[in-house]
Amino acid sequence: MTRTTQTARTGGGTFLGFPLEGFGLFTSLLLSFAAAFFTFFATTFIAIFALLGWNLVGHHAINYADSYLYAGFPAGVLVLLVALPVFGTLWVRARLRQANHS
């Protein structure tokens, strides 16, 4: 005998298989800052290697610390400014949905 479990989903949706509903306040904040943190380091990594190639091929002397200031930091802040309202809206919608069902 096979037993199946079904879950009723109202609204929401998924992104890359992850549900976009039911986050608490702490989880929403954590996801926002984690996305900005990851973006900062990924952008900085790419910028450092791009400057490495630029310096080697063109015999330039650009400081690698510029990649943090001019690439990584703005990208991280931009993602944080987008992620906070997105995850904040998801949290508010979950709270309103929970209040309507009570």
Rosetta silent file (secondary structure, phi, psi, omega in degrees, C-alpha in Angstrom):
SEQUENCE: MTRTTQTARTGGGTFLGFPLEGFGLFTSLLLSFAAAFFTFFATTFIAIFALLGWNLVGHHAINYADSYLYAGFPAGVLVLLVALPVFGTLWVRARLRQANHS
SCORE:     score description
SCORE:     0.000 S_00000001
   1 L     0.000  129.994 -178.934    0.000    0.000    0.000 S_00000001
   2 L  -101.169  134.104 -179.507    1.399    3.361   -1.031 S_00000001
   3 L  -112.150  126.362  179.557    0.812    6.383    1.100 S_00000001
   4 L  -114.246  148.946  177.572    0.967    9.840   -0.479 S_00000001
   5 L  -115.441  130.340  179.202    1.074   13.192    1.189 S_00000001
   6 L  -117.698  140.077  176.083   -0.543   16.180   -0.408 S_00000001
   7 L  -119.023  134.905  178.023   -0.077   19.772    0.600 S_00000001
   8 L   -86.744  126.466 -179.855   -2.496   22.494   -0.333 S_00000001
   9 L  -117.301  126.792  175.629   -0.776   25.564   -1.670 S_00000001
  10 L  -116.400  125.814 -179.236   -2.557   28.836   -2.032 S_00000001
  11 L    67.131 -148.288  176.516   -0.747   31.626   -3.821 S_00000001
  12 L    67.905 -136.749 -176.421    2.986   31.699   -3.389 S_00000001
  13 L   142.759 -175.310  178.969    5.043   29.989   -6.010 S_00000001
  14 E  -134.152  157.456  173.982    8.540   28.663   -6.342 S_00000001
  15 E  -135.547  114.151 -175.535   11.901   29.911   -7.531 S_00000001
  16 L    55.068   34.444  177.124   14.389   27.203   -8.549 S_00000001
  17 L    88.574   -5.526  179.908   12.293   24.722   -6.589 S_00000001
  18 E   -96.081  134.806  179.637   12.228   26.745   -3.355 S_00000001
  19 E   -69.414  142.686  179.083    8.863   27.912   -2.012 S_00000001
  20 L  -106.599   42.613  177.495    8.363   31.666   -1.855 S_00000001
  21 L  -151.504  159.581  174.977    5.968   31.727    1.045 S_00000001
  22 L    83.320   15.587  177.690    5.887   31.084    4.745 S_00000001
  23 L   -80.499  141.156  171.872    9.110   32.900    5.699 S_00000001
  24 L   -82.425  176.937 -179.021    9.338   34.439    9.135 S_00000001
  25 H   -63.734  -47.190 -179.299   10.841   37.869    9.771 S_00000001
  26 H   -62.980  -41.339  179.039   14.251   36.492   10.753 S_00000001
  27 H   -64.427  -40.316  178.385   14.337   34.155    7.747 S_00000001
  28 H   -63.425  -44.391  177.854   13.421   36.993    5.390 S_00000001
  29 H   -65.205  -41.457  179.892   16.165   39.204    6.789 S_00000001
  30 H   -63.493  -42.984  178.311   18.662   36.357    6.702 S_00000001
  31 H   -65.488  -38.076  178.514   17.871   35.546    3.069 S_00000001
  32 H   -63.884  -48.916 -179.063   18.168   39.216    2.088 S_00000001
  33 H   -70.576  -32.010  176.895   21.567   39.655    3.713 S_00000001
  34 H   -67.011  -39.388  178.000   22.784   36.264    2.462 S_00000001
  35 H   -64.596  -41.892  178.582   21.891   37.222   -1.108 S_00000001
  36 H   -67.369  -40.387  178.868   23.762   40.533   -0.749 S_00000001
  37 H   -61.893  -47.406  179.077   26.743   38.790    0.890 S_00000001
  38 H   -63.202  -42.720 -179.805   26.959   36.200   -1.893 S_00000001
  39 H   -63.711  -41.898  178.405   26.625   38.876   -4.577 S_00000001
  40 H   -57.759  -49.758 -176.400   29.371   40.979   -2.999 S_00000001
  41 H   -72.618  -36.209  178.385   31.855   38.104   -2.974 S_00000001
  42 H   -67.012  -43.351  179.649   30.905   36.723   -6.383 S_00000001
  43 H   -66.782  -40.582  178.469   31.166   40.143   -8.024 S_00000001
  44 H   -64.193  -41.096  177.796   34.446   40.887   -6.265 S_00000001
  45 H   -58.963  -48.515 -179.976   35.857   37.520   -7.372 S_00000001
  46 H   -65.039  -40.063 -179.166   34.956   38.178  -10.992 S_00000001
  47 H   -66.817  -37.810  178.672   36.268   41.756  -10.819 S_00000001
  48 H   -63.778  -44.608  179.279   39.618   40.656   -9.349 S_00000001
  49 H   -69.531  -32.273  175.354   40.159   38.154  -12.147 S_00000001
  50 H   -66.231  -41.431  176.941   39.060   40.700  -14.735 S_00000001
  51 H   -67.984  -34.231  176.293   41.610   43.178  -13.356 S_00000001
  52 H   -60.624  -47.891  177.724   44.228   40.436  -13.311 S_00000001
  53 H   -63.454  -42.458  178.922   43.660   39.820  -17.010 S_00000001
  54 H   -61.533  -43.633 -179.703   43.575   43.548  -17.754 S_00000001
  55 H   -68.292  -38.656 -178.507   46.845   44.108  -15.892 S_00000001
  56 H   -72.847  -43.986 -176.355   48.598   41.150  -17.505 S_00000001
  57 H   -74.422  -42.482 -174.181   47.472   41.755  -21.071 S_00000001
  58 H   -98.176    1.488 -178.301   47.734   45.533  -21.121 S_00000001
  59 L    55.396   41.586  177.624   50.676   45.949  -18.730 S_00000001
  60 L   -91.742  172.687  178.069   48.572   48.238  -16.555 S_00000001
  61 L  -132.034   55.716  179.126   48.997   48.772  -12.825 S_00000001
  62 L   -82.367  135.984 -178.583   45.416   49.010  -11.535 S_00000001
  63 L   -71.938  133.317 -179.092   45.030   48.304   -7.819 S_00000001
  64 L   -70.484  -21.391  177.912   43.017   45.167   -7.057 S_00000001
  65 L   -64.520  -20.735  176.863   41.407   46.848   -4.045 S_00000001
  66 H   -63.130  -25.687 -179.494   39.367   48.881   -6.539 S_00000001
  67 H   -66.027  -32.304  176.257   37.374   45.716   -7.269 S_00000001
  68 H   -68.979  -46.931 -173.102   35.925   45.809   -3.748 S_00000001
  69 H   -74.174  -41.959 -172.532   35.050   49.476   -3.867 S_00000001
  70 H  -100.182  -11.245  179.855   33.821   49.872   -7.432 S_00000001
  71 H  -122.611  -58.398 -173.954   32.337   46.440   -8.196 S_00000001
  72 H   -65.923  -49.529 -177.167   31.625   44.311   -5.126 S_00000001
  73 H   -62.828  -49.896  178.703   30.232   46.925   -2.759 S_00000001
  74 H   -62.358  -37.119  178.947   27.765   48.565   -5.186 S_00000001
  75 H   -65.816  -43.433  178.528   26.534   45.159   -6.388 S_00000001
  76 H   -62.915  -42.915  178.953   26.010   43.942   -2.817 S_00000001
  77 H   -66.145  -40.355  178.817   24.163   47.109   -1.808 S_00000001
  78 H   -61.791  -45.487  178.761   21.997   46.955   -4.932 S_00000001
  79 H   -64.705  -39.620  178.261   21.000   43.351   -4.238 S_00000001
  80 H   -63.236  -41.686  179.598   20.299   44.202   -0.590 S_00000001
  81 H   -67.302  -25.230  176.109   18.093   47.137   -1.633 S_00000001
  82 H   -86.568  -40.926 -174.241   16.119   44.833   -3.931 S_00000001
  83 H   -71.222  -36.756 -179.529   16.010   41.788   -1.633 S_00000001
  84 H   -59.756  -49.648  177.299   14.804   43.580    1.508 S_00000001
  85 H   -66.214  -35.476 -179.368   11.529   44.817   -0.042 S_00000001
  86 H   -64.404  -53.498 -178.865   10.974   41.515   -1.878 S_00000001
  87 H   -71.753  -28.923  174.260   11.397   39.308    1.180 S_00000001
  88 H   -65.256  -40.924  177.349    9.694   41.909    3.375 S_00000001
  89 H   -64.678  -41.191  177.315    6.654   41.833    1.097 S_00000001
  90 H   -62.151  -38.871  179.189    6.601   38.035    1.209 S_00000001
  91 H   -66.945  -44.182  179.629    6.713   38.171    5.002 S_00000001
  92 H   -64.009  -42.426  178.159    3.885   40.740    5.219 S_00000001
  93 H   -61.885  -38.310  178.388    1.745   38.725    2.796 S_00000001
  94 H   -67.022  -39.686  178.470    2.289   35.586    4.896 S_00000001
  95 H   -65.912  -41.426  179.087    1.330   37.465    8.077 S_00000001
  96 H   -66.636  -40.199  177.676   -1.817   38.865    6.442 S_00000001
  97 H   -64.054  -39.370  178.977   -2.763   35.443    5.094 S_00000001
  98 H   -67.835  -37.667  178.837   -2.219   33.939    8.532 S_00000001
  99 H   -69.070  -32.919  179.771   -4.352   36.649   10.166 S_00000001
 100 H   -72.909  -28.213 -179.583   -7.188   36.074    7.682 S_00000001
 101 H   -83.935  -13.372 -178.865   -7.265   32.331    8.399 S_00000001
 102 L   -84.093    0.000    0.000   -7.435   32.848   12.187 S_00000001
